[in-house]
Structures are given as C-alpha cells and as structure tokens.
Amino acid sequence: MKIQLRRMESLGQRLRVKRWGLAMSREIAGEILADRSAVRSLVRELFGEDVEVRKRVADVARRITETDGRLLEPYADELAGLLETLPLEESRTRWHLGLVVPRVAHTRMQRLRAARTMSLLAEDESNVVRCSAVEGLGLLALEEASLRDEAEEMLERFLREGTKAMKCRARAVMRLWARSERKKDD
C-alpha cells in the first residue's frame, strides 16, 4: 500500500510539472506500460478536478492505447462516460479521449456507445476533436462491421468538406482499413 501511495504521489507530481510535451507524455506512458499497477492511479487523476492534469492524463492514456489498449479496457465504461460529459472548453482532453475510448471499447455495447459519441464529436466546433472522431469511428468499424456504413459516410464527408487535418485522418483510416483487408485475405 505504501509503495502504491508513493507511486501515485510521484505520478501526480509529474503530471503537474510546468513544462509538458509529447516527450513527457510518452515517457510516463512507457513507465505505466512497464508497471501496470500504476494504471489505477492514472485513471484516478483523470477524474480529478484539475483541468490541466486531466488534459495531460488523457494525453498519457492516448499514448498508452497506441501501444496496448487492453491496459485501459477495465475502465472503458468510465472513460466513455467521462468523454460524454466533458465541457466543450476541454477540447484537448476530448481530443485525446476521442481516440482512447474507441481503442478500449472491447464489447459490442461499448463499441456502439463509442460510435454514438464519435458521431457527436464529428460535429464539434474543435477541428482536433472532429479529427479524433473520424479516426475513432474508423477504428470502431474495424471491430464492429455494423458501423462500417456510418464510418464510410463520415470519411467521405470529411474528404469532401473537411480541413487538411480531417482529410489526412480520413485517408489514414482508409489505409488502416486496406491493411486490415489485406491481412484477412492472407
């Protein structure tokens, strides 16, 4: 218990440093991937009151799920609920969680819930949130065939009307789908 408490205090301190960036996010994610017992502390910080810390934790969670989404699967429902309730002002947190939630959704119900949220995020005022929505729905459609039509429609719309970043994300999803299809054919 004392070790866990010390680890949590250390994580909390590191999330509150003045200088934050991709390198720090990746470093903390790597440490958590190496010491999986720290996940609970990370998630606890995500539900804290400090908006800046929440944004940073969401960033770390995103980096974790880039490597191993299973690590956060036990928290899939809680993370989806948090994403659904975050205020518009927390666009960076919503952006990161817009990628985390689809990656950790491991049941059909969780994937369908996440897809509804991605559809709402696709209409967000923030460009980065919309980008995560198209990528998130694309990831969900890989696992849930019933979402493919909706995802294709969103991709087409983003390719037609989206910003450069949105078009880039839509093309990335299409490449991901193509790789997945090639693997199935092999």
BELZI-V236862 format. One record per pair of residues at least 12 apart in sequence whose ideal C-beta (glycine too) atoms are under 10 Angstrom apart, sorted by the first residue. I is the first residue (numbers start at 1). J is the second residue. If there is no record, write none. Layout:
<<I,J> <I,J>>
This chain:
<<3,37> <4,37> <4,38> <4,40> <4,41> <5,41> <7,31> <7,32> <7,35> <7,37> <7,38> <7,40> <7,41> <8,38> <8,40> <8,41> <8,42> <8,44> <8,45> <9,41> <10,31> <10,38> <10,41> <11,28> <11,31> <11,32> <11,38> <11,41> <11,42> <11,44> <11,45> <11,57> <11,60> <12,41> <12,42> <12,44> <12,45> <12,48> <12,50> <12,53> <12,57> <14,27> <14,28> <14,31> <14,56> <14,60> <15,28> <15,42> <15,45> <15,46> <15,48> <15,50> <15,52> <15,53> <15,54> <15,55> <15,56> <15,57> <15,59> <15,60> <16,45> <16,50> <16,52> <16,53> <16,56> <17,56> <20,52> <20,55> <20,56> <20,59> <21,59> <22,59> <22,63> <24,56> <24,59> <24,60> <25,56> <25,57> <25,58> <25,59> <25,60> <25,61> <25,62> <25,63> <25,64> <25,96> <26,59> <26,60> <26,63> <26,64> <26,66> <26,67> <27,60> <27,63> <28,42> <28,56> <28,57> <28,59> <28,60> <28,63> <28,64> <29,42> <29,59> <29,60> <29,61> <29,62> <29,63> <29,64> <29,65> <29,66> <29,67> <29,68> <29,71> <30,60> <30,63> <30,64> <30,67> <31,60> <32,60> <32,61> <32,63> <32,64> <32,67> <32,68> <32,71> <32,72> <33,63> <33,64> <33,67> <33,68> <33,71> <36,64> <36,68> <36,71> <39,61> <39,64> <39,71> <39,72> <39,74> <39,75> <40,74> <40,75> <41,57> <42,57> <42,60> <42,61> <42,64> <42,71> <42,72> <42,75> <43,57> <43,61> <43,72> <43,74> <43,75> <43,78> <43,79> <43,82> <44,57> <45,57> <45,58> <45,60> <45,61> <46,58> <46,60> <46,61> <46,72> <46,75> <46,78> <46,79> <46,82> <46,93> <46,96> <46,97> <46,100> <47,75> <47,78> <47,79> <47,81> <47,82> <51,86> <51,87> <51,89> <51,90> <51,92> <51,93> <52,90> <52,92> <52,93> <53,93> <54,82> <54,86> <54,90> <54,92> <54,93> <54,96> <54,97> <55,90> <55,91> <55,92> <55,93> <55,94> <55,95> <55,96> <55,97> <56,92> <56,93> <56,96> <57,93> <57,96> <57,97> <58,79> <58,82> <58,83> <58,86> <58,90> <58,92> <58,93> <58,94> <58,95> <58,96> <58,97> <58,98> <58,99> <58,100> <59,92> <59,93> <59,95> <59,96> <59,97> <59,100> <60,96> <60,100> <61,75> <61,79> <61,93> <61,96> <61,97> <61,99> <61,100> <61,101> <61,103> <61,104> <62,95> <62,96> <62,97> <62,98> <62,99> <62,100> <62,103> <62,132> <63,96> <63,100> <64,100> <64,103> <64,104> <65,79> <65,96> <65,99> <65,100> <65,101> <65,102> <65,103> <65,104> <65,139> <66,99> <66,100> <66,103> <68,103> <69,99> <69,100> <69,102> <69,103> <69,104> <69,105> <69,106> <69,139> <70,103> <70,104> <70,106> <71,104> <72,100> <72,101> <72,103> <72,104> <72,106> <73,103> <73,104> <73,105> <73,106> <73,107> <73,110> <74,104> <74,106> <75,100> <75,104> <76,100> <76,101> <76,102> <76,103> <76,104> <76,105> <76,106> <76,107> <76,109> <76,110> <76,111> <76,113> <76,114> <77,101> <77,104> <77,105> <77,107> <77,109> <77,110> <77,113> <78,104> <79,97> <79,100> <79,101> <79,103> <79,104> <79,105> <79,110> <79,114> <80,97> <80,100> <80,101> <80,102> <80,104> <80,105> <80,110> <80,113> <80,114> <80,116> <80,117> <81,101> <81,113> <81,117> <82,94> <82,97> <82,100> <82,101> <83,96> <83,97> <83,98> <83,100> <83,101> <83,113> <83,114> <83,117> <83,118> <83,120> <83,121> <83,132> <83,136> <84,97> <84,101> <84,113> <84,114> <84,116> <84,117> <84,120> <84,121> <86,98> <86,129> <88,124> <88,125> <88,126> <88,129> <89,126> <90,126> <90,129> <91,124> <91,125> <91,126> <91,127> <91,128> <91,129> <91,132> <92,126> <92,128> <92,129> <93,129> <94,117> <94,121> <94,124> <94,126> <94,128> <94,129> <94,132> <94,133> <95,121> <95,124> <95,126> <95,127> <95,128> <95,129> <95,130> <95,131> <95,132> <95,133> <96,128> <96,129> <96,132> <97,117> <97,121> <97,129> <97,132> <97,136> <98,114> <98,117> <98,118> <98,121> <98,122> <98,124> <98,126> <98,128> <98,129> <98,130> <98,131> <98,132> <98,133> <98,134> <98,135> <98,136> <98,137> <99,131> <99,132> <99,133> <99,135> <99,136> <99,139> <100,114> <100,132> <100,136> <101,113> <101,114> <101,115> <101,117> <101,118> <101,121> <101,132> <101,136> <101,139> <101,140> <102,114> <102,115> <102,117> <102,118> <102,132> <102,133> <102,135> <102,136> <102,137> <102,138> <102,139> <102,140> <102,141> <102,142> <102,143> <102,144> <103,135> <103,136> <103,139> <103,140> <105,117> <105,136> <105,139> <105,140> <105,143> <105,144> <106,143> <108,143> <108,144> <108,146> <110,140> <110,144> <111,139> <111,140> <111,141> <111,142> <111,143> <111,144> <111,146> <111,147> <112,140> <112,144> <112,146> <112,147> <113,140> <114,136> <114,137> <114,139> <114,140> <114,144> <114,147> <115,133> <115,136> <115,137> <115,140> <115,141> <115,144> <115,146> <115,147> <115,150> <115,151> <116,150> <117,133> <117,136> <117,137> <117,140> <118,130> <118,132> <118,133> <118,134> <118,135> <118,136> <118,137> <118,138> <118,139> <118,140> <118,141> <118,147> <118,150> <118,151> <118,154> <119,133> <119,136> <119,137> <119,147> <119,150> <119,151> <119,154> <120,133> <121,133> <121,134> <121,136> <121,137> <122,134> <122,136> <122,137> <122,150> <122,154> <122,157> <122,158> <122,162> <122,166> <127,162> <127,163> <127,164> <127,165> <127,166> <128,163> <128,165> <128,166> <128,169> <130,154> <130,158> <130,162> <130,163> <130,165> <130,166> <130,169> <131,158> <131,162> <131,163> <131,165> <131,166> <131,167> <131,168> <131,169> <131,170> <131,172> <132,169> <133,154> <133,158> <133,166> <133,169> <134,151> <134,154> <134,155> <134,157> <134,158> <134,159> <134,162> <134,165> <134,166> <134,167> <134,168> <134,169> <134,170> <134,172> <134,173> <135,166> <135,168> <135,169> <135,170> <135,172> <135,173> <135,176> <136,151> <136,169> <136,173> <137,150> <137,151> <137,152> <137,153> <137,154> <137,155> <137,173> <138,151> <138,152> <138,154> <138,155> <138,169> <138,170> <138,172> <138,173> <138,174> <138,175> <138,176> <138,177> <139,151> <139,173> <139,176> <139,177> <141,154> <141,155> <141,173> <141,176> <141,177> <141,180> <142,173> <142,176> <142,177> <142,179> <142,180> <142,181> <143,180> <148,177> <151,170> <151,173> <151,177> <152,173> <152,174> <152,177> <154,166> <154,170> <154,173> <155,167> <155,169> <155,170> <155,171> <155,173> <155,174> <155,177> <156,170> <157,170> <158,170> <158,171> <158,173> <159,171> <159,174>>
